[in-house]
Amino acid sequence: SLYANGARNFQLHNTGPLGCLPQKVSMFGEYYTAHDENGCLNVFNDAAKVYNTGLKKLCAELRTNLKNSTIVHVDIYSIKYDLIANHAKY
């Protein structure tokens, strides 16, 4: 493993809002009627949120188990969703 070979600094980022990807919206938009206020598909965003919750818990476990290491969790989902929801301000 990286840790066993001396790595001590790790950055893990979660997944973005998958239900906002144009590919998902164009392929599945007519099959899934549950869209949010930004036109994103809830079913895919909900799946991303479940994954992201698990990853955040894993980061906490790694901080406990990997002594003298730095584990940085980056919340890409929130960053990207903010860009989508508030695109006019960017």
Summary of the structure (lengths in Angstrom):
residues: 90
radius of gyration: 16.6
end to end distance: 40.1
largest distance: 49.8
contacts: 227
relative contact order: 0.23
helix: 52%
strand: 13%
